[in-house]
């Protein structure tokens, strides 16, 4: 029986445990206008590289300067490689693996965005943006990347049968909706190797059958790790077994896990290592990702190693991390030492 703190290997990459720090935008911290991670934001990540987590996935980095996401961090220029190298090196010093999440942010389904006006030449340019960003991440020492295909962002829209209304070869059945992902993967595989992992954060669909079909197709295309999260539609209600003590997002991930051979990450309101341990022990996933616990307590892993029921997040009605993380009432309880590092 696998444990949440047991190692796991994907290709030639060995993770010391199954705990993932999920990608999260720190809304209270801005980056410079040219998309370079600010020193303050860099410290936010570096302060979490000594705590024993298995994998850190950074917040989504824009592959193009068009429509930068909140937080304004990019991977679209060689000028961005400095902080990627710093994060990779500091993670590796402490036995942690580091992935950069990559996204194209100029349209969001949740904010009324559309992709219906995109030409095939537009999509070719976007594909090249992703491929170039993946190459920068690999050359910077990252252990992998995660394509952001969830939460209503561009890749989520193009894969979604609900949002994709294109009238070209990138729309239609599932193989056509996945054509852009296929082309990104094909080009990336020309320079990636067994020491570099390509993950995909997959947003849910209208129903579980479509989720499973999409996950299986992504595996066939060459995705090596799946991270299941919310998608399009924004909300959906499933008939979850009464003895399943987690939410719709985790349930969707557990069902995908049954249908694919590649590892699966589940995320969303799991909160403690005790609850994550249950998911791992029962074969419902391969990794467990935590978001707010790492925001509330940078040393979440250290405290949790002593108490698997450690729950730092106070479940405030209004999460202060969406405004200013310094005002998080839990943060003052869990002081930690942060690095002093310089961008290269």
Residue pairs with C-beta under 8 A, 6 or more apart in sequence:
1 281
2 8
2 18
2 280
2 281
2 283
3 18
3 277
3 280
3 281
4 17
4 18
4 19
4 273
4 276
4 277
4 280
4 288
5 17
5 18
5 19
5 273
5 305
6 17
6 18
7 14
7 15
7 16
7 17
8 14
8 15
8 17
8 18
8 54
8 263
8 286
8 287
9 15
10 197
10 224
10 225
10 263
11 194
11 195
11 196
11 197
11 224
12 194
12 195
13 97
13 143
13 144
13 195
13 196
13 197
15 54
15 55
15 97
15 287
16 52
16 54
16 95
16 96
17 52
17 53
17 54
18 54
18 276
18 280
18 286
18 287
18 288
19 52
19 53
19 54
19 55
19 273
19 276
19 287
19 288
19 290
19 301
20 53
20 54
20 55
20 56
20 57
20 265
20 267
20 287
20 288
20 289
20 290
21 48
21 53
21 55
21 56
21 57
21 289
21 290
21 291
21 294
22 57
22 267
22 289
22 290
22 291
22 294
23 57
23 58
23 59
23 60
23 101
23 146
23 148
23 201
24 59
24 291
24 292
24 294
24 295
24 321
25 59
25 60
25 69
25 70
25 71
26 41
26 44
26 59
26 71
26 295
26 321
26 325
27 70
27 71
27 321
27 322
27 323
27 324
27 325
28 321
28 323
28 324
28 325
28 326
29 38
29 40
29 41
29 44
29 71
29 325
30 38
30 41
30 71
30 72
31 37
31 38
31 41
31 71
31 72
31 73
32 38
32 72
33 72
34 74
34 77
34 79
35 62
35 65
35 68
35 72
35 73
35 74
35 76
35 77
35 79
35 80
36 73
36 74
36 79
36 80
36 82
36 83
36 343
37 73
37 80
37 83
37 343
39 341
39 342
39 343
41 71
41 73
42 83
42 86
42 87
42 341
42 343
43 338
43 339
43 340
43 341
44 338
45 56
45 58
45 87
46 86
46 87
46 90
46 338
46 339
46 341
47 298
47 336
47 337
47 338
47 339
48 56
48 294
48 298
49 56
49 87
49 90
49 91
49 93
49 94
49 96
49 339
50 94
51 298
51 299
51 300
51 301
51 302
51 336
52 94
52 95
52 96
52 301
52 302
52 305
53 96
53 294
53 300
53 301
54 96
54 97
54 287
55 96
55 97
55 98
55 99
55 143
55 287
56 87
56 91
56 96
56 97
56 98
56 99
57 98
57 99
57 100
57 101
57 146
57 199
57 227
57 289
58 73
58 87
58 98
58 99
58 100
58 101
59 71
59 73
59 101
60 69
60 73
60 101
60 102
60 103
60 105
60 148
60 153
61 73
61 74
61 75
61 80
61 100
61 101
61 102
61 103
61 133
62 68
62 69
62 72
62 73
62 74
62 75
62 76
62 103
62 104
62 105
63 74
63 75
63 76
63 102
63 103
63 104
63 126
63 129
63 130
63 132
63 133
64 76
64 104
64 105
64 106
64 126
64 129
65 74
65 76
66 104
66 105
66 106
67 105
67 106
67 107
68 74
68 105
69 103
69 105
73 80
74 80
75 84
75 100
75 102
75 133
75 136
75 137
76 129
76 132
76 133
78 136
80 136
81 136
81 139
81 140
82 343
82 344
83 343
83 344
84 100
84 136
84 137
84 140
84 141
84 142
85 140
85 141
85 344
86 341
86 343
86 344
87 98
88 98
88 140
88 141
88 142
88 143
89 141
90 339
90 341
91 97
91 98
92 98
92 141
97 143
97 144
98 142
98 143
99 142
99 143
99 144
99 145
99 146
99 197
99 199
100 137
100 142
100 145
100 146
101 145
101 146
101 147
101 148
101 201
102 130
102 133
102 134
102 137
102 145
102 146
102 147
102 148
103 147
103 148
103 153
103 154
103 155
104 126
104 129
104 130
104 153
104 154
104 155
105 153
105 154
106 113
106 154
107 113
107 114
107 115
107 153
107 154
107 157
108 152
108 153
109 152
109 153
109 156
109 157
109 160
109 163
109 232
110 151
110 152
110 234
111 152
113 152
113 157
114 157
114 163
114 165
115 154
115 157
115 158
115 163
115 164
115 165
115 166
116 165
116 166
116 167
118 166
118 170
119 168
120 168
120 169
120 170
123 158
123 168
123 170
123 180
126 154
126 180
127 180
127 183
127 184
127 187
128 187
130 147
130 184
130 188
131 184
131 187
131 188
133 145
134 145
134 184
134 188
134 192
134 198
135 188
135 191
137 144
137 145
138 145
138 191
138 192
138 196
142 196
143 195
143 196
143 197
144 196
144 197
144 198
144 199
144 224
144 225
145 197
145 198
145 199
146 199
146 200
146 201
146 225
146 227
147 155
147 181
147 184
147 198
147 199
147 200
147 201
147 223
148 155
148 156
148 201
149 155
149 156
149 159
149 181
149 200
149 201
149 202
149 203
149 231
150 156
150 201
150 202
150 203
150 204
150 227
150 229
150 230
150 231
151 203
151 229
151 230
151 231
152 163
152 203
152 231
152 232
152 234
155 180
155 181
156 163
156 203
156 231
156 232
157 163
157 164
157 232
158 164
158 166
158 170
158 177
158 180
159 177
159 178
159 181
159 203
159 214
160 177
160 203
160 205
160 231
160 232
161 174
161 177
161 205
161 206
161 210
162 205
162 206
162 232
162 233
163 232
164 170
164 171
164 177
165 171
169 176
169 179
170 176
170 177
170 179
170 180
171 177
174 213
174 214
174 217
175 217
178 214
178 217
178 218
178 221
181 200
181 218
181 221
181 223
182 221
185 198
185 221
185 222
185 223
186 222
188 198
189 222
192 198
197 224
197 225
198 222
198 223
198 224
198 225
199 223
199 224
199 225
199 226
199 227
199 265
200 218
200 223
200 225
200 226
200 227
201 227
201 228
201 229
202 211
202 214
202 215
202 218
202 226
202 227
202 228
202 229
202 231
202 256
203 229
203 230
203 231
203 232
204 211
204 228
204 229
204 230
204 231
204 232
204 236
204 248
204 249
204 252
205 211
205 214
205 231
205 232
206 233
206 236
207 236
208 238
208 252
208 255
211 228
211 252
211 255
211 256
212 255
212 256
212 259
215 226
215 228
215 256
215 259
215 260
216 259
216 260
218 226
219 226
219 260
219 261
219 262
223 262
224 262
225 262
225 263
225 264
225 265
226 256
226 260
226 262
226 263
226 264
226 265
227 264
227 265
227 267
227 289
228 249
228 252
228 253
228 256
228 264
228 265
228 266
228 267
229 249
229 267
229 268
230 249
230 268
236 248
237 248
238 248
238 251
238 252
240 248
240 251
244 251
244 254
245 275
245 278
246 254
246 266
246 268
246 269
246 270
246 275
246 279
247 268
247 269
249 266
249 267
249 268
249 269
250 266
250 267
250 268
250 269
250 270
250 279
250 284
253 264
253 265
253 266
253 267
253 284
253 285
254 266
254 279
254 284
254 285
256 264
257 264
257 266
257 283
257 284
257 285
257 286
263 286
263 287
264 285
264 286
264 287
265 285
265 286
265 287
265 288
265 289
266 279
266 284
266 285
266 287
266 288
266 289
267 288
267 289
267 290
267 291
268 291
270 276
270 279
270 288
270 289
270 290
271 290
271 292
271 293
271 311
271 313
272 293
272 304
272 308
272 309
272 310
272 311
273 304
273 308
273 309
273 310
274 308
274 309
276 288
276 290
277 308
279 285
279 288
280 286
280 288
290 300
292 313
292 319
292 321
293 300
293 311
293 312
293 313
294 300
295 313
295 321
295 325
295 328
295 331
296 312
296 313
296 314
296 328
296 330
296 331
296 334
297 303
297 310
297 312
297 330
297 331
297 333
297 334
297 336
298 334
298 336
298 338
299 334
299 336
300 310
300 312
300 334
303 310
303 312
303 334
304 310
312 330
312 333
312 334
313 330
314 329
314 330
316 328
316 329
319 328
320 327
320 328
320 329
321 328
325 331
